[in-house]
Amino acid sequence: MRQKEKNIKFQPVRGMKLLIAGILLGALLLSGGYFMGKHAPGAVITEEDMEAAILESCVLKEGELVTVSYIYTEMGQYESSKEFYGAKLPMTTSKFMLTYDGVLKAGIDLGKVEVKADGVTKTVTAAVPCAEIISHDMDENSVQIYDEKHSVFNKLTLEDYTRFFADQESAVEEKAREKGILREAQEEAEVQLRNLLEPVIRSCGGEDWKLEFKMARQ
């Protein structure tokens, strides 16, 4: 089986902006309401208060945050022949060559993000899980078959096509990893989390607090 890459593109997911804006608005309202109800103006913000406010804001609700899309067009070839003691038998070769499009998405599991606040150093630390492949969709409607050859002695079956696409799916995911999709997704996840959390921290009266990231324990 041979593969030839024709078009690959990493894209940070910008379609999340409206969703993030909605979550952020709710976060600000909820966290602001939380502090207005529990603290008088000028009260000292404790680490328990900060953690509670972030949790109350529902920013880190369970779910998946898709941060990078991997858009591709691939070409693959499948060939099958009957063999006798390692030698291909004549007139038993069946093969096909085709191209197809797909989208692979990577991001993080928000439910695994852990937030800790340190009232002494005035630091909020977010432990972020490793980015992972969240979904992989191969567009069946985009498939175009070329150079298809059937042998009456070795007919192509549905299982042949199923096995071919399973192999292609694994190969594409490995290629995406080699090209750095998980690193891109990790970096973009921290950017989006910073955009979400810093306004929440400020709305809680933590203008002098800082936000840091670290890798979560696996």
N, C-alpha and C positions, 0 to 999 in steps of 0.2 A: 504494500500500500504506500503510495507516495502522496505527499501533500505539498501544495504550493500556495504560499500566502499571497493574496492579491491586494487586500485592503484592510488595514488594521488601524484603529483609532481609539485612543483613550479619551473619555470625556467626563470631566467632573459633572455630577448631576445637579443641574440648576433648576430642574422642575420642582425641586423640594422647597423652593423659596416661599411660595404661598403657604405651604403647610408649616414651615418653620416660623413664618411671620405670625400665623395663627397661634401656634404653640407658645411663641414668645410673648404675644399679647396676653394670653391666659396666664403665663408665668408671672408677668409683671403685676397683673391684677391680683392674683392669688397671694404672691409673696408679699406684696405691699399690704394687702388686707391682713395677712398673718401678723405682720409686725405692728401695724396700727392697733390691732386688737390686743397685743401682748406687751407692748413697750411704749413708754412715754418718750417724747422727743429728747434726744441727748443720752438715752440709755446705752449702756455698754453692750455691744454685740458679742455674745459668747459663741463658742464653736458649735454648741448644741443648737443655738438659735439659727446659725447659718445653715447647718445641715438640714434642719427641719424646714427652713424656708425653701431650700432647693427642692427637697422632696415634696413639699406642699405645692410647689409650682407645677409639678407633674412634667417637668422637662425630661427627666430620665425615666419616663414610663417604659414599660416593656414593649419591645418591638425592634424592627430592623431599620437601620439608617443606611440607605444605599448612597454611596458617595462617588463611585466611579462606574462608568459604563464602558464596555469594551465592544466596539462595533467592528464586525469583520466580514469578509467574503473569503471563502476557502474553496480550493479545488482538491478533490481526492480521487483516487483510483482504487478499484477493487478487482482482484483477479483470483480465480479459483480453477485448479486443474486436478484431474485424477492422476495419481502417481503409482508407480510400480517399482519398489525397491529404490525410492528416491528419484526416479526419472519420470518426467511428465509424459503422460500418454498422449499421443496425437489425437486431435479432434475432440479433446475433452476440456478445452479451455473456455470458460465463461468469464466475462469481464464487463466493467462499465467505468466510465469516467464522468464525474459530475461536479457542478459548483453549487454552492449554497451560501446563504447569508445567516447571520446570527447575532445575538446580543448577549453578552455576559456581564453580570452586575456584581460588584463587590462592595462591602461595607462592614459595619460592626453591629453587634447585638447590644442595643441600648440597655436591655435588662441586666447586662453584666457590667455596666459602668458603675463604679463605686466612688462616692464622694466623701472626703474627709476634710474637716476644717480644723485649723490650729489657731486658737485665739491668741496665743503668745506671739507667734510670728505673723499673724493675720494673713494666713495663706489657706486657700482652698485647693486641695489636690484631687484631681480626677484621675482614677485608675481606669485606663481605657483598654478593653480587650483587643486582641490581635484581629486585624481585618481578615475577612474570609469571603469566599465566593458565595453569594446569596442566591443567585438564580442564573440559569443558562437556558436561553430559548433559541432553538434552531428553527428558522422559518421554513416550514415544509413547502409553502407556496413559492419560495424562491428557487427551489431545486430545478436545475437544468441538466439533463443527461446528455452526454456525448459519447460516441464510440462504444455503444452497447453491443455486446456480442454474446449470443447464447449457443451453448452446445447441447445437442439433443442427448448427449451422454452425461451431461453435468449441468442440469438446468438450474438457473438462479431461483432462489426461493425467498420468501418473505424474511426468513431467518437470516439470510445472507445480508439483506439490506439493514435489518435491525442490528446485527453485529457490526456492520460497517459504521453505522451512525454512532453506536456506542463507543467504538474505537475513536472516531473522529471527535466526539465530545470530550473524551479524556485528553486527546492530543491538543485540542484547542485550549483547554484549561491549563495544561502544563505549559504551553507556549505563552499564555497570558501571565502566568506566574513568573516565567523566565524574563519577560519584558517588564516586570515590576508593577503589575496591577495591584498587588496587595500593599506594596509600599505607597503607591499613589493613593489608595483608598484610606490607608492609615493617616497619612498627612492631611487629606481632605476632611476626614472625620474630626480631627482635632480643630481644624479651622471652623467647622460648623458648630462643634460643641462650644468653642470659645465665643462664637457669635451668640449662642444661646445663653451661656452661663454668666458672662460678664455683665450684661444688663440686669440679670436677676440679682447678682451680688450688689451692684450699685443701688438697685431699688430697695435693697434691705438696709441701706445706710453703710455699706461696706466700700465706700469710695477709696479708702486706703488699703483695702485688701487686694492681694494678688492671686492670680489663678495659674496653677501649674499642672502639667500632665505627666503621667508615668504609665508604664505598661502594667496591666493587671496580671495577677498570678494566674497561670494556666492550670 
